[in-house]
Amino acid sequence: MKVIAITGKGGTGKTAVAGMLVKQLSKGKKTLLAIDADPDSNLPDVLGVKVDKTIGDMREFMLQERDKLPPDTNKERLLESKVYEVLIEMPHYDLLVMGRPEGSGCYCFANNLLRGIMDKILKNYDLTIIDTAAGLEHLSRRIIRDMDELLVVTDGSRRGLQTAERIRELAKSLDLKIKNMHVIANKVTPENRARLEEYALELKMDLVGVVPFDEMVANFDLEGKPLAQLPEDSRAIIAIGEIIDKMGI
């Protein structure tokens, strides 16, 4: 079981990278779970999947029903059944959407139940890809624990790498259980690639791969077409394949 989380500041194409990773990794023999943990929930659109219910809806259900349930109700088992209701089974992977963040009420009760359930669910898969929100503060709730790899998506700029550096420091301050952290530079042009690689060395960032600017990806985004439909000769898809090989996923 390997858990890979993807983060990065807005506008870097974080969710696009997550979607392309799911597209390529779902072709293998490993069982794959994709989790959209970003409140904006754009990963289903990138993958071309329709979502009706989210984990957030089930959390709301538990918050509303907790005091109405019989005393002998196994609440963890009830929530677990509700979570499986929102699990979307695709031909080559499964998808869970976390949904909107907590509202004004206290979700500690439901979140505590959800932690143990997510541990069980993740064990059913060889590989889990998590598209997170920008920053890492939401991960401090530890609903999903013990990530093997944290991939920080940045753009082709020094400022983008400095953002990655701040995320690295934040991960340390939150004492998140992350085994390895890597940087993926996205939408990179030939003009800034060499300088970007120099910046990564200066900041001691592990630049695991570079995804070039791809006109095909830009056109898909403009037309609202799922990136899961990108052809294999897409420059971005080829670069994602190289990153997968380099990481040995």
URKAQUI-V97098 format. One record per helix or strand of 3 or more residues. SS is the DSSP state (alpha for helix, beta for strand). FROM is the first residue (numbers start at 1). LEN is the number of residues. If there is no record, write none. Layout:
# URKAQUI-V97098
ss=SS from=FROM len=LEN
ss=SS from=FROM len=LEN
This chain:
# URKAQUI-V97098
ss=beta from=2 len=6
ss=alpha from=14 len=12
ss=beta from=32 len=5
ss=alpha from=43 len=5
ss=alpha from=55 len=11
ss=alpha from=75 len=12
ss=beta from=94 len=4
ss=alpha from=108 len=15
ss=beta from=127 len=5
ss=alpha from=137 len=5
ss=beta from=147 len=8
ss=alpha from=158 len=16
ss=beta from=178 len=11
ss=alpha from=190 len=13
ss=beta from=207 len=6
ss=alpha from=215 len=9
ss=alpha from=227 len=3
ss=alpha from=235 len=13
